[in-house]
């Protein structure tokens, strides 16, 4: 019997990603494995849960057909205490085509001011993705992008310049 994802994702130190990349590849190529990974995302062990969300986001990025099935898990991850989980969750939210993007925007909004700068940057990115699909969210996303431009953090400002261009392009279409 193959070793469980939970066991494979729990080994090592916090500075390592463990087998997250390998698990992501397996799930992307064998979508029937997604349910096992979704269960590991509920782990009470912070390290295991963090790696499971990392693997989940990577699997969905590699195989977008998994997005709808993983949407609820990504939303739950937005409020996790571990910033790395919030990061992977907000990245994953940006990969899903939402039926109610305005409701999802409310869940993403607190991350626009997250204490972790990586989470903030990806929350702005996800806000832009949501606004591209939902014109009513464009002012909200433009404000988030402007806030990133004014943040004084070069990496966030650079990303926001690109996102502002994407919003402008969406508005002209």
Long-range contacts (C-beta under 8 A, 24 or more apart in sequence): 4-36, 5-33, 5-36, 5-37, 5-40, 5-52, 5-55, 6-39, 6-40, 6-43, 6-48, 6-52, 9-40, 9-48, 9-51, 9-52, 9-55, 10-43, 10-45, 10-47, 10-48, 10-51, 12-47, 14-47, 14-50, 17-51, 17-54, 18-51, 19-51, 20-51, 20-52, 20-54, 20-55, 20-58, 21-55, 21-58, 23-51, 23-55, 23-59, 24-54, 24-55, 24-56, 24-57, 24-58, 24-59, 24-62, 25-58, 25-59, 25-62, 27-55, 27-56, 27-59, 27-63, 27-66, 28-58, 28-59, 28-62, 28-63, 28-66, 29-63, 31-63, 31-65, 31-66, 34-59, 34-66, 34-69, 34-70, 38-69, 38-70, 38-73, 41-73, 41-76, 41-77, 46-81, 46-82, 49-80, 49-82, 49-85, 50-82, 50-84, 50-85, 50-88, 53-77, 53-80, 53-84, 53-85, 53-88, 53-89, 53-92, 54-84, 54-88, 56-88, 56-92, 57-88, 57-89, 57-91, 57-92, 57-95, 60-92, 60-95, 60-96, 61-95, 64-95, 67-95, 67-96, 67-97, 68-96, 68-97, 70-96, 71-96, 71-98, 75-104, 75-107, 78-107, 78-108, 78-110, 78-111, 83-114, 83-115, 83-116, 83-118, 83-119, 86-111, 86-114, 86-116, 86-119, 87-116, 87-118, 87-119, 87-122, 90-119, 90-122, 90-123, 90-126, 91-122, 91-125, 91-126, 93-126, 94-122, 94-125, 94-126, 94-129, 94-130, 97-133, 98-130, 98-133, 101-130, 101-133, 101-134, 101-137, 102-134, 102-136, 102-137, 104-130, 105-130, 105-134, 105-137, 105-140, 112-144, 112-147, 117-153, 117-155, 117-156, 120-148, 120-151, 120-156, 121-148, 121-155, 121-156, 121-159, 124-148, 124-156, 124-159, 124-160, 124-163, 125-159, 125-163, 128-163, 128-166, 128-167, 131-167, 131-170, 132-166, 132-167, 132-170, 135-170, 135-171, 138-167, 138-170, 138-171, 141-167, 142-167
